[in-house]
Amino acid sequence: MAWISIERHFIIFYPHTILQVSWKKWIFHFIPIIFCLIWAPLFYFVVVVISPECTTVWDFNLLICDLPCHYEISVLIQFDFIFNIVVPITIIILTNLLLVIRVTYQKMSRQQAINWRRHRKMVSQLWIVSSLYLGFWLPSTITLLIQITILPSFMIDQLEKLMNLIVSRRMNVIGVVTFRRDAGQTAIMASAR
């Protein structure tokens, strides 16, 4: 998502200079996308699965089958949090703000020299997708930043309430539908977990 935000600047403001030349297209389009697609699975595979530093024990009887063991290694969790979460979110916010400012400035200074209808669609699409992405990531990121820097017990009570709500919903009555072949009708039976 962060690279898409950056690349959108290239597409809007430098469409002929960067993406028309083959080697520039590889450097500014294909290689970053390949890196972004490979980075996260490779990072977590190395850190969680084959890391010699720790052994992850999974308890599948829990609602959340425990945290990966790299969460106990301070340097790895800090690197993971900063590089994989905070930096991309910061890039997304800054590039989107700069894009809106730059589009608005160019629109006022050039007086429709660029096809603004097409670019307005691209900006609005990016804004919507980025807002959706940030809407999911910002609350947890802000909570973790506050827990790491200021108040370790921040939002712990709310997490316990949420976990109790999830567990209580799992204990509710579940409707089971069975079909009797001899009667040709369905019978609804309730059972509890």
C-alpha positions, -999 to +999 in steps of 0.1 A: +000+000+000+029+024+008+045+017-026+012+022-044+009+056-027+044+065-039+039+051-074+007+071-078+028+102-078+048+088-107+017+079-127+001+113-122+030+136-126+056+117-147+036+093-168+058+096-199+093+099-184+093+069-160+069+043-172+077+045-210+113+035-208+117-003-202+145-002-175+128+026-156+096+007-157+114-023-141+131-001-115+101+020-105+072-005-110+080-042-112+110-046-088+092-026-059+060-046-064+080-079-064+099-068-033+066-058-015+050-092-024+080-112-012+091-092+018+064-100+044+061-138+037+098-142+036+104-121+068+078-140+088+089-173+075+124-167+086+116-151+119+087-173+130+092-206+113+130-212+108+145-188+133+172-204+155+165-179+182+132-194+194+107-221+191+070-212+186+046-234+205+010-232+192-019-240+215-048-247+192-073-249+221-071-212+227-091-186+208-058-170+197-033-198+195-006-178+212+019-153+199+049-161+178+080-165+198+097-135+181+075-113+202+097-122+232+128-109+214+129-072+219+149-063+188+128-084+164+095-071+177+107-035+175+120-040+140+088-057+130+066-030+145+086-001+131+096-013+097+065-034+088+038-012+104+048+023+114+069+032+084+044+021+058+015+039+076+036+071+078+045+068+041+008+063+032-003+093+053+025+116+040+023+107+004-015+110+003-014+144+019+014+155-004-006+141-034-037+161-025-017+192-019+003+189-051-028+181-072-047+211-057-016+234-062-011+222-098-048+226-106-048+262-094-015+271-110-019+254-144-056+260-148-066+225-161-034+219-182-036+182-172-066+159-177-079+165-141-109+144-145-088+112-150-064+123-122-092+132-098-105+096-102-070+082-094-066+104-064-101+096-051-095+058-056-062+060-038-077+081-010-105+056-005-083+025-005-057+042+017-084+053+041-097+017+043-062+004+050-055+031+076-089+026+092-079-010+100-043-004+109-042+030+127-062+021+159-040-009+167-008+010+157-017+040+179-026+016+208+007-003+205+027+030+203+011+042+235+017+008+252+053+008+241+062+044+249+039+058+276+014+034+293+019-004+291-016-011+304-033+012+279-065-005+265-060-037+284-094-035+301-111-029+267-092-060+253-105-081+282-141-069+275-137-077+238-123-112+245-151-119+270-176-108+243-161-131+217-159-160+241-195-155+253-207-155+217-189-187+211-208-202+241-243-193+227-268-218+214-261-230+179-290-241+157-285-274+140-306-285+111-311-322+104-330-338+076-351-369+083-353-390+052-382-411+063-404-381+073-393-359+043-391-328+065-365-309+085-363-308+122-345-279+139-326-289+171-307-266+193-275-275+210-250-257+231-212-257+226 
